[in-house]
Amino acid sequence: MVAAQHRWTEDDDVVAFYLSRHGTRRLPLMEAGIAKHLGVSEGSLARRQANFAHLDGRPGLPHAAKLSRRIHQQYVRATEAELRPLVLRVLGQPKIRAVA
């Protein structure tokens, strides 16, 4: 049985954006735990971070999703101190899965 494809949310993308810039040093979870919390594979999370790196002008993966481009535009000037509380809020909430 094939698992349903993850539908990235704004919260998921804010987390990936934060990780692409700041890593996990100031977070309560490492990337494996964050990926599990978001319901994605570590590879999927890494690719999303690479999309954000590319949007920042660093080496990364092109072809970012429209949602990722919008999140990048919204938070491009945000500091680590501004983004971290948003990420902690997402990581502190139980993830609600949509039933298909």
GROMACS elastic network, one bead per residue, 0.5 to 0.9 nm:
[ bonds ]
;  ai    aj funct       b0    kb
    2     5     6  0.87608   500
    3     6     6  0.87083   500
    4     7     6  0.89462   500
    5    40     6  0.88916   500
    6    39     6  0.71992   500
    6    40     6  0.66124   500
    8    11     6  0.81446   500
    8    12     6  0.59436   500
    8    13     6  0.68542   500
    8    38     6  0.88875   500
    8    67     6  0.82381   500
    9    12     6  0.50725   500
    9    13     6  0.63077   500
    9    14     6  0.86720   500
    9    67     6  0.80147   500
   10    13     6  0.51114   500
   10    14     6  0.61697   500
   10    15     6  0.87171   500
   10    67     6  0.71186   500
   10    68     6  0.80843   500
   10    71     6  0.71251   500
   11    14     6  0.51037   500
   11    15     6  0.63806   500
   11    16     6  0.87500   500
   11    86     6  0.82173   500
   11    87     6  0.77589   500
   11    90     6  0.63688   500
   12    15     6  0.52548   500
   12    16     6  0.63334   500
   12    17     6  0.86622   500
   12    38     6  0.65934   500
   12    87     6  0.88489   500
   12    90     6  0.78877   500
   13    17     6  0.59219   500
   13    18     6  0.84243   500
   13    48     6  0.77503   500
   13    49     6  0.87226   500
   13    67     6  0.77231   500
   13    68     6  0.62155   500
   13    71     6  0.68547   500
   13    72     6  0.87603   500
   14    17     6  0.50438   500
   14    18     6  0.61220   500
   14    19     6  0.85958   500
   14    68     6  0.85090   500
   14    71     6  0.67427   500
   14    72     6  0.83939   500
   14    75     6  0.83377   500
   14    83     6  0.79462   500
   14    86     6  0.76764   500
   14    87     6  0.68371   500
   14    90     6  0.88578   500
   15    18     6  0.51278   500
   15    19     6  0.61774   500
   15    20     6  0.85978   500
   15    34     6  0.85882   500
   15    83     6  0.86547   500
   15    84     6  0.88138   500
   15    86     6  0.80948   500
   15    87     6  0.54396   500
   15    88     6  0.88069   500
   15    90     6  0.76982   500
   15    91     6  0.84918   500
   16    19     6  0.50676   500
   16    20     6  0.60863   500
   16    21     6  0.87903   500
   16    45     6  0.66342   500
   16    46     6  0.80681   500
   16    48     6  0.62425   500
   16    49     6  0.52867   500
   16    52     6  0.77633   500
   17    20     6  0.51094   500
   17    21     6  0.65824   500
   17    22     6  0.85959   500
   17    48     6  0.79627   500
   17    49     6  0.61433   500
   17    51     6  0.88657   500
   17    52     6  0.59581   500
   17    53     6  0.82972   500
   17    68     6  0.82838   500
   17    71     6  0.79679   500
   17    72     6  0.72317   500
   17    75     6  0.85683   500
   18    21     6  0.53855   500
   18    22     6  0.57464   500
   18    23     6  0.69845   500
   18    24     6  0.87738   500
   18    49     6  0.84368   500
   18    80     6  0.75921   500
   18    83     6  0.67063   500
   18    84     6  0.74485   500
   18    87     6  0.74477   500
   19    22     6  0.51594   500
   19    24     6  0.64121   500
   19    31     6  0.84379   500
   19    49     6  0.66898   500
   20    23     6  0.62046   500
   20    46     6  0.84392   500
   20    48     6  0.83894   500
   20    50     6  0.69719   500
   20    51     6  0.87104   500
   20    52     6  0.63809   500
   20    53     6  0.61651   500
   21    49     6  0.84146   500
   21    52     6  0.84349   500
   21    53     6  0.76080   500
   21    80     6  0.83863   500
   22    25     6  0.74543   500
   22    26     6  0.83245   500
   22    80     6  0.71098   500
   23    26     6  0.78710   500
   23    27     6  0.83025   500
   23    30     6  0.87539   500
   23    31     6  0.83518   500
   24    27     6  0.50962   500
   24    28     6  0.77440   500
   24    29     6  0.69249   500
   24    30     6  0.58207   500
   24    31     6  0.68876   500
   25    28     6  0.83272   500
   25    29     6  0.88387   500
   25    30     6  0.82083   500
   26    29     6  0.88377   500
   26    84     6  0.81846   500
   27    30     6  0.73962   500
   27    84     6  0.80646   500
   27    87     6  0.84558   500
   27    88     6  0.73434   500
   28    88     6  0.82632   500
   28    91     6  0.86171   500
   29    32     6  0.77880   500
   29    33     6  0.55391   500
   29    34     6  0.60568   500
   29    91     6  0.84975   500
   30    33     6  0.54490   500
   30    34     6  0.62650   500
   30    35     6  0.87268   500
   31    35     6  0.59898   500
   31    36     6  0.84894   500
   31    42     6  0.70276   500
   31    45     6  0.81925   500
   31    46     6  0.87493   500
   32    35     6  0.51909   500
   32    36     6  0.62378   500
   32    37     6  0.86435   500
   32    41     6  0.81310   500
   32    42     6  0.59512   500
   33    36     6  0.50760   500
   33    37     6  0.61021   500
   33    38     6  0.86199   500
   33    42     6  0.89153   500
   34    37     6  0.50084   500
   34    38     6  0.61672   500
   34    39     6  0.85004   500
   34    40     6  0.87145   500
   34    42     6  0.84755   500
   34    45     6  0.87051   500
   34    91     6  0.73230   500
   35    38     6  0.51381   500
   35    39     6  0.60286   500
   35    40     6  0.51548   500
   35    41     6  0.58086   500
   35    42     6  0.54774   500
   35    43     6  0.87679   500
   35    44     6  0.82415   500
   35    45     6  0.62831   500
   36    40     6  0.60729   500
   36    41     6  0.70122   500
   36    42     6  0.78923   500
   37    40     6  0.78509   500
   37    91     6  0.71012   500
   37    94     6  0.78493   500
   37    95     6  0.67778   500
   38    41     6  0.87547   500
   38    45     6  0.89336   500
   38    90     6  0.89360   500
   38    91     6  0.82154   500
   38    95     6  0.67660   500
   39    95     6  0.80176   500
   39    97     6  0.88008   500
   40    43     6  0.81148   500
   40    44     6  0.61790   500
   40    45     6  0.66115   500
   41    44     6  0.51247   500
   41    45     6  0.63622   500
   41    46     6  0.85982   500
   42    45     6  0.51329   500
   42    46     6  0.61026   500
   42    47     6  0.86473   500
   43    47     6  0.61437   500
   43    48     6  0.86224   500
   44    47     6  0.51228   500
   44    48     6  0.62658   500
   44    49     6  0.86763   500
   45    48     6  0.51335   500
   45    49     6  0.62758   500
   45    50     6  0.86638   500
   46    49     6  0.50731   500
   46    50     6  0.62037   500
   46    51     6  0.87297   500
   47    51     6  0.62655   500
   47    52     6  0.87802   500
   47    60     6  0.83800   500
   47    61     6  0.71195   500
   48    51     6  0.50393   500
   48    52     6  0.65291   500
   48    53     6  0.87513   500
   48    61     6  0.82873   500
   48    64     6  0.77452   500
   48    65     6  0.89534   500
   48    68     6  0.81929   500
   49    52     6  0.51128   500
   49    53     6  0.62262   500
   49    54     6  0.87176   500
   49    60     6  0.81038   500
   49    61     6  0.86095   500
   50    54     6  0.62246   500
   50    55     6  0.86338   500
   50    58     6  0.87570   500
   50    59     6  0.76499   500
   50    61     6  0.51585   500
   50    62     6  0.81428   500
   50    64     6  0.89604   500
   51    54     6  0.51658   500
   51    55     6  0.63407   500
   51    56     6  0.87388   500
   51    60     6  0.58191   500
   51    62     6  0.58674   500
   51    63     6  0.71384   500
   51    64     6  0.52860   500
   51    65     6  0.83580   500
   51    68     6  0.78919   500
   51    69     6  0.89932   500
   52    56     6  0.61935   500
   52    57     6  0.87261   500
   52    58     6  0.86137   500
   52    60     6  0.74477   500
   52    61     6  0.79702   500
   52    62     6  0.87648   500
   52    64     6  0.74688   500
   52    68     6  0.73038   500
   52    69     6  0.81057   500
   52    72     6  0.70735   500
   53    56     6  0.50199   500
   53    57     6  0.64640   500
   53    58     6  0.51193   500
   53    59     6  0.62956   500
   53    60     6  0.52047   500
   53    61     6  0.74744   500
   54    57     6  0.50588   500
   54    58     6  0.51005   500
   54    59     6  0.55757   500
   54    61     6  0.56751   500
   54    62     6  0.60033   500
   54    63     6  0.89323   500
   54    64     6  0.83904   500
   55    58     6  0.73401   500
   55    60     6  0.81097   500
   55    61     6  0.86288   500
   55    62     6  0.76980   500
   55    64     6  0.78691   500
   55    69     6  0.75406   500
   55    72     6  0.73440   500
   56    59     6  0.86917   500
   56    60     6  0.89800   500
   56    72     6  0.82891   500
   56    76     6  0.80812   500
   57    60     6  0.82357   500
   61    64     6  0.74900   500
   64    67     6  0.81200   500
   64    68     6  0.60636   500
   64    69     6  0.64673   500
   65    68     6  0.51335   500
   65    69     6  0.63244   500
   65    70     6  0.86989   500
   66    69     6  0.50819   500
   66    70     6  0.62171   500
   66    71     6  0.86627   500
   67    70     6  0.51062   500
   67    71     6  0.61740   500
   67    72     6  0.85278   500
   68    71     6  0.50597   500
   68    72     6  0.59855   500
   68    73     6  0.84945   500
   69    72     6  0.50704   500
   69    73     6  0.61395   500
   69    74     6  0.85827   500
   70    73     6  0.50978   500
   70    74     6  0.61043   500
   70    75     6  0.86593   500
   71    74     6  0.50084   500
   71    75     6  0.60918   500
   71    76     6  0.80351   500
   72    75     6  0.53177   500
   72    76     6  0.52799   500
   72    77     6  0.89749   500
   73    76     6  0.53755   500
   73    77     6  0.83655   500
   74    77     6  0.79208   500
   74    78     6  0.83749   500
   75    78     6  0.50281   500
   75    79     6  0.84570   500
   75    83     6  0.80954   500
   76    79     6  0.85768   500
   78    81     6  0.80536   500
   78    82     6  0.59354   500
   78    83     6  0.64812   500
   79    82     6  0.51453   500
   79    83     6  0.62851   500
   79    84     6  0.85573   500
   80    83     6  0.51445   500
   80    84     6  0.58055   500
   81    84     6  0.55595   500
   81    85     6  0.73490   500
   82    85     6  0.65640   500
   82    86     6  0.75396   500
   83    86     6  0.53643   500
   83    87     6  0.64102   500
   83    88     6  0.87972   500
   84    87     6  0.50965   500
   84    88     6  0.60981   500
   84    89     6  0.85690   500
   85    88     6  0.50107   500
   85    89     6  0.60903   500
   85    90     6  0.86742   500
   86    89     6  0.51708   500
   86    90     6  0.64279   500
   86    91     6  0.87661   500
   87    90     6  0.51144   500
   87    91     6  0.61415   500
   87    92     6  0.84695   500
   88    91     6  0.50310   500
   88    92     6  0.59018   500
   88    93     6  0.86509   500
   89    92     6  0.51086   500
   89    93     6  0.64129   500
   90    93     6  0.54579   500
   90    94     6  0.82474   500
   90    95     6  0.84051   500
   91    94     6  0.76667   500
   91    95     6  0.85279   500
   93    96     6  0.87582   500
